[in-house]
Amino acid sequence: MDNYDFDLIVIGAGPGGYVAGIRASQLGLKTAIIEKDKPGGVCLNIGCIPSKSLIHQAGIFQNISNLEKYGIKCDTSGFDYSKVFKKSREAADRLSKGVTFLLKKNNIEYIQGEAIITGKHEITVADKKYTGKNILIATGSRPRSIPGFEFDEDKVLSSNGILMMDKLPKSLIILGAGAIGMEFAYIMNGFGVGVTVVELLDRILPMEDGEVSETIMRLFKRKKIKFHTGTRAKSLEKTENGIRLTVEDSKGEKVLEAEKILVSVGRAPNTENIGLETVAIETQKGFIPAGDYYQTEIPGIFAIGDVINSPQLAHVASKEGEIAVEYMAGRNPKTKIDPLEIPSAVYCEPQVGSFGWTEEKLKEKEIPYEKAVFPYRAIGKAVATEEADGFVKVIYSRDIKEILGAHIVGSSATDLIHEILLAKTSELLPEDIAEMLHAHPTLSEGIMESMRMADGWAIHV
């Protein structure tokens, strides 16, 4: 061990850090993890997990109205959102305790406190020094604030603040229509809050395929959610009853009012005050530059997850952590994740699952392609379960029909996308999935039929 306390010290116990720590221990590295908050990081405690709990419960609440089709009347006047909030916290707490158990099971030393890098192989926590042959920075990110729209977590909410809210506002403006913004639009609308979405770009979910964005916007408008795209937020004023937002689009200025505003314009990396300057690591726009195997410019120091300039997704951080520690352990992992093989998921209803090229990017790069779009309304199970909104879209090359990307809008899209991604990473062609037997009735038949469409012989359309 070259007289180091540990083979690896991980800073941060989020989905990047704790997964990396467990994998390192499995590979025989003596490992410590330092965390200043709770195990599980943002994703588990104030992100992915509690928000999915809220999404699930919003769906249940919305489905109450469907019972009226069968003559059942439900009195929702006693609805108490604080109990919904409590359920989301129970889910987060249960899983955080689960991470603590996993760390203990894998013989990882868990150190509670704030870590400062005080040398190339040294970390200090509350005046106590720890040395490690390798250091892995996995300190995550926080909601990005913008001047004039600073969070007070009362009237001006971050994604953290809205998750910790135990009482619903009557109305909410959401500034930013990315994945987080659209998930909260679905949640709040589902519980009866009046929702207005403001997006600077000309469409919502701007990172997704254009047809995906159009479909979600159309379906959300049906839910009475209001949209202002191609609209810039100019100024924010707090009033006695809420907030007043001045916005500007191509037609001029207008004023929007609501009880609260959620500012959801991305996340900023947590790279300040962790001692990077001590080891001469310079950030680029706040991000730590990382090369092959997620090494920084300083030998023995690695960085993964939201602190580097890669997609800020929990599953990306976890995989980056695995690659980094496998390299430390003398394995021969692939150097980095292929961006075109990263699945993206938006958990509103209908869901969005995607990976790879979008049509817009292919056109921009002048890459020839073909597409097959199979509608959910032609899937028997989707019709039977009244979830017929959406489509499966496969984009493939014109010559050999190599799968270039896939985009699904609809029920269970975030799960279904992985069958196509597996085909892509296994270098299968549409014909391989088209000919594979799929159970009936299942939503996965939509995958099969989209591939048959790409191969020129779809049956049910």
Backbone hydrogen bonds, N-H to C=O, Kabsch-Sander energy under -0.5 kcal/mol:
donor,donor_aa,acceptor,acceptor_aa,energy
4,Y,1,M,-1.4
6,F,131,T,-1.7
7,D,30,K,-1.8
8,L,30,K,-1.9
9,I,134,N,-2.2
10,V,32,A,-3.0
11,I,136,L,-3.0
12,G,10,V,-0.8
12,G,34,I,-3.1
14,G,138,A,-0.5
18,Y,14,G,-2.9
19,V,14,G,-0.5
20,A,16,G,-2.0
21,G,17,G,-2.4
22,I,18,Y,-2.2
23,R,19,V,-2.6
24,A,20,A,-2.5
25,S,21,G,-2.2
26,Q,22,I,-2.3
27,L,23,R,-1.5
28,G,25,S,-1.6
29,L,24,A,-2.6
31,T,29,L,-0.5
32,A,8,L,-2.1
33,I,109,E,-2.6
34,I,10,V,-2.9
35,E,111,I,-2.2
40,G,13,A,-3.0
41,G,38,K,-1.5
44,L,40,G,-1.6
45,N,41,G,-2.3
46,I,42,V,-2.3
47,G,43,C,-0.7
49,I,43,C,-2.1
51,S,47,G,-2.1
52,K,48,C,-1.8
53,S,49,I,-1.8
54,L,50,P,-2.0
55,I,51,S,-2.3
56,H,52,K,-2.3
57,Q,53,S,-2.2
58,A,54,L,-2.6
59,G,55,I,-2.0
60,I,56,H,-1.8
61,F,57,Q,-2.4
62,Q,58,A,-2.5
63,N,59,G,-1.8
64,I,60,I,-0.6
64,I,61,F,-1.0
65,S,62,Q,-1.0
66,N,63,N,-0.6
67,L,63,N,-0.7
67,L,64,I,-1.3
68,E,65,S,-1.1
69,K,66,N,-1.4
70,Y,67,L,-1.7
71,G,68,E,-1.6
72,I,67,L,-1.8
73,K,71,G,-0.5
76,T,74,C,-0.8
79,F,76,T,-1.9
81,Y,79,F,-0.5
83,K,80,D,-1.5
84,V,80,D,-0.7
85,F,81,Y,-2.5
86,K,82,S,-2.0
87,K,83,K,-2.0
88,S,84,V,-1.9
89,R,85,F,-1.9
90,E,86,K,-2.2
91,A,87,K,-2.0
92,A,88,S,-1.9
93,D,89,R,-2.9
94,R,90,E,-2.4
95,L,91,A,-1.9
96,S,92,A,-2.3
97,K,93,D,-2.2
98,G,94,R,-1.5
99,V,95,L,-1.9
100,T,96,S,-2.0
101,F,97,K,-2.1
102,L,98,G,-2.2
103,L,99,V,-2.4
104,K,100,T,-2.0
105,K,101,F,-2.8
106,N,102,L,-1.8
107,N,104,K,-1.8
108,I,103,L,-2.6
109,E,31,T,-2.1
110,Y,108,I,-0.6
111,I,33,I,-3.2
111,I,109,E,-0.6
112,Q,110,Y,-0.5
113,G,35,E,-2.2
113,G,111,I,-0.5
115,A,113,G,-0.6
116,I,124,T,-1.9
117,I,274,I,-2.9
118,T,116,I,-0.6
118,T,122,E,-1.8
119,G,122,E,-1.2
122,E,119,G,-1.2
123,I,130,Y,-3.0
124,T,116,I,-2.9
125,V,128,K,-2.9
126,A,114,E,-0.5
128,K,125,V,-1.8
130,Y,123,I,-3.0
132,G,121,H,-2.2
133,K,6,F,-2.3
134,N,7,D,-1.2
135,I,300,G,-2.8
136,L,9,I,-2.7
137,I,135,I,-0.5
137,I,302,F,-3.1
138,A,11,I,-2.3
138,A,136,L,-0.6
142,R,268,A,-2.3
144,R,266,G,-2.7
149,F,146,I,-2.4
152,D,156,V,-1.9
153,E,156,V,-2.4
157,L,155,K,-0.7
157,L,261,I,-3.4
162,I,158,S,-2.4
163,L,159,S,-1.3
164,M,160,N,-1.4
165,M,162,I,-0.7
172,L,194,G,-3.0
173,I,260,K,-2.1
174,I,196,T,-3.1
175,L,173,I,-0.6
175,L,262,L,-3.2
176,G,174,I,-0.8
176,G,198,V,-2.9
182,M,178,G,-2.5
183,E,179,A,-2.1
184,F,180,I,-2.2
185,A,181,G,-1.8
186,Y,182,M,-2.0
187,I,183,E,-2.4
188,M,184,F,-2.7
189,N,185,A,-2.1
190,G,186,Y,-2.3
191,F,187,I,-1.3
192,G,189,N,-1.7
193,V,188,M,-2.6
194,G,170,K,-2.5
195,V,193,V,-0.6
196,T,172,L,-2.2
197,V,226,K,-3.1
198,V,174,I,-3.0
199,E,228,H,-2.7
205,L,177,A,-3.0
208,E,205,L,-2.1
212,V,209,D,-0.5
213,S,209,D,-2.0
214,E,210,G,-2.4
215,T,211,E,-2.0
216,I,212,V,-2.5
217,M,213,S,-2.4
218,R,214,E,-2.2
219,L,215,T,-2.4
220,F,216,I,-2.6
221,K,217,M,-2.2
222,R,218,R,-1.3
223,K,219,L,-0.7
224,K,221,K,-1.8
225,I,220,F,-2.0
226,K,195,V,-2.3
228,H,197,V,-2.4
230,G,201,L,-3.4
231,T,199,E,-2.6
232,R,248,E,-3.0
234,K,232,R,-0.6
234,K,246,T,-3.0
235,S,246,T,-1.4
237,E,244,R,-2.6
239,T,242,G,-2.8
243,I,258,A,-3.1
244,R,237,E,-3.1
245,L,256,L,-3.5
246,T,235,S,-2.6
246,T,244,R,-0.5
247,V,245,L,-0.6
247,V,254,K,-2.8
248,E,232,R,-2.3
249,D,252,G,-2.3
252,G,249,D,-1.6
254,K,247,V,-2.3
256,L,245,L,-3.2
258,A,243,I,-1.8
260,K,171,S,-1.2
261,I,155,K,-2.6
262,L,173,I,-3.0
263,V,157,L,-2.9
263,V,261,I,-0.6
264,S,175,L,-2.8
264,S,262,L,-0.8
268,A,142,R,-3.0
270,N,140,G,-2.9
271,T,269,P,-1.6
274,I,271,T,-0.5
278,T,275,G,-0.9
279,V,275,G,-0.8
279,V,276,L,-0.8
280,A,277,E,-1.0
281,I,276,L,-2.4
282,E,280,A,-0.7
284,Q,287,F,-3.1
285,K,283,T,-0.5
287,F,284,Q,-1.8
288,I,307,V,-3.1
291,G,295,Q,-3.2
293,Y,335,T,-1.8
294,Y,291,G,-1.9
295,Q,292,D,-1.6
296,T,301,I,-2.8
301,I,298,I,-2.2
302,F,135,I,-3.2
302,F,300,G,-0.5
303,A,294,Y,-2.3
304,I,137,I,-2.3
307,V,304,I,-0.9
308,I,305,G,-1.7
310,S,308,I,-2.2
313,L,311,P,-2.1
317,A,313,L,-2.1
318,S,314,A,-2.3
319,K,315,H,-2.0
320,E,316,V,-2.6
321,G,317,A,-2.3
322,E,318,S,-2.1
323,I,319,K,-2.4
324,A,320,E,-2.4
325,V,321,G,-2.3
326,E,322,E,-2.2
327,Y,323,I,-1.8
328,M,324,A,-2.0
329,A,325,V,-2.0
330,G,327,Y,-1.6
331,R,326,E,-2.8
341,E,338,D,-2.5
342,I,339,P,-1.2
344,S,354,S,-3.3
346,V,352,V,-2.6
351,Q,410,G,-0.9
352,V,346,V,-2.3
353,G,408,I,-2.4
354,S,344,S,-2.1
355,F,406,A,-1.9
357,W,404,L,-2.2
362,L,358,T,-2.0
363,K,359,E,-2.5
364,E,360,E,-2.1
365,K,361,K,-2.2
366,E,363,K,-0.7
367,I,362,L,-2.7
370,E,396,Y,-2.9
372,A,394,V,-2.3
374,F,372,A,-0.5
374,F,392,V,-3.0
376,Y,390,G,-2.4
378,A,375,P,-1.5
379,I,376,Y,-2.5
380,G,378,A,-0.6
383,V,379,I,-2.0
384,A,380,G,-2.5
385,T,381,K,-2.2
386,E,383,V,-1.3
387,E,382,A,-3.4
391,F,409,V,-1.7
392,V,374,F,-2.7
393,K,391,F,-0.5
393,K,407,H,-2.1
394,V,372,A,-2.7
394,V,392,V,-0.5
395,I,405,G,-2.7
396,Y,370,E,-2.6
397,S,402,E,-2.4
401,K,397,S,-0.6
403,I,428,L,-0.5
404,L,395,I,-3.1
405,G,395,I,-1.6
406,A,355,F,-2.0
407,H,393,K,-2.6
408,I,353,G,-3.3
409,V,391,F,-2.3
410,G,351,Q,-2.4
413,A,410,G,-1.8
415,D,412,S,-1.2
416,L,412,S,-2.6
417,I,413,A,-1.9
418,H,415,D,-1.3
419,E,416,L,-1.5
420,I,416,L,-0.7
421,L,417,I,-2.0
422,L,418,H,-2.5
423,A,419,E,-1.8
424,K,420,I,-2.4
425,T,421,L,-2.8
426,S,422,L,-1.6
427,E,424,K,-1.5
428,L,423,A,-3.1
432,D,429,L,-1.6
433,I,429,L,-1.0
434,A,430,P,-2.8
435,E,431,E,-1.6
436,M,433,I,-0.9
445,E,442,T,-1.2
446,G,443,L,-2.1
447,I,444,S,-0.8
448,M,444,S,-1.7
449,E,445,E,-2.9
450,S,446,G,-1.9
451,M,447,I,-1.9
452,R,448,M,-2.1
453,M,449,E,-2.4
454,A,450,S,-2.1
455,D,451,M,-1.7
456,G,453,M,-1.1
457,W,452,R,-3.3
